[in-house]
Amino acid sequence: MFEMMIWVGAAISVIGLAGILWCIFRVAQARRAKLDDDAMRAVLQSVIPMNMGALFLSVIGLMLVVVGVMLG
């Protein structure tokens, strides 16, 4: 059971990492486009919720891994 918790936690962490990478690429794409301040602010404000969600998933996944390792 705890081994399954470790693998599920690792999968959740990978999903969170993919979300973080998406945020990085989205902001880098906006920077390369040399947008004006208002457009850049709009892009950043649209990326923030995804970034926070991805960080949350990564933390929850890593917590599952740690708990699975400690209990297993």
C-alpha positions in Angstrom: 0.0 0.0 0.0 2.8 2.4 0.9 4.6 1.6 -2.3 1.5 2.7 -4.2 1.5 5.9 -2.2 5.0 6.6 -3.3 4.2 6.0 -7.0 1.1 8.1 -6.9 2.9 10.9 -5.1 5.7 10.8 -7.7 3.1 10.9 -10.6 1.4 13.9 -8.9 4.8 15.7 -8.5 5.6 15.1 -12.2 2.2 16.6 -13.2 3.0 19.6 -11.0 6.5 19.9 -12.6 5.0 19.8 -16.0 2.7 22.7 -15.0 5.6 24.7 -13.7 7.5 24.1 -16.9 4.5 25.3 -18.9 4.4 28.5 -16.9 8.1 29.1 -17.5 7.7 28.6 -21.3 4.6 30.8 -21.4 6.4 33.7 -19.7 9.5 33.2 -21.8 7.4 33.3 -24.9 5.8 36.5 -23.7 9.2 38.0 -23.0 10.5 37.1 -26.4 7.4 38.8 -28.0 8.5 42.1 -26.3 5.0 43.0 -25.2 4.2 46.3 -23.7 3.6 46.6 -20.0 -0.1 46.1 -20.0 0.0 43.0 -22.2 2.9 41.5 -20.2 0.9 42.1 -17.0 -2.1 40.4 -18.5 0.0 37.4 -19.5 1.6 37.2 -16.0 -1.8 37.5 -14.3 -3.1 34.6 -16.4 -0.1 32.4 -15.6 -0.2 33.0 -11.8 -3.1 30.7 -11.0 -1.7 27.9 -13.0 1.7 28.4 -11.4 0.2 28.3 -7.9 -1.8 25.1 -8.7 1.3 23.4 -10.2 3.3 24.3 -7.1 0.5 22.9 -4.9 0.5 19.7 -6.8 4.2 19.3 -6.6 4.2 19.9 -2.8 1.3 17.4 -2.3 3.0 14.8 -4.4 6.3 15.2 -2.6 4.5 15.0 0.7 2.9 11.7 -0.4 6.3 10.3 -1.4 7.9 11.3 2.0 5.0 9.8 4.0 5.1 6.7 1.9 8.8 6.2 2.4 8.6 6.9 6.2 5.7 4.5 6.8 6.8 1.9 4.3 
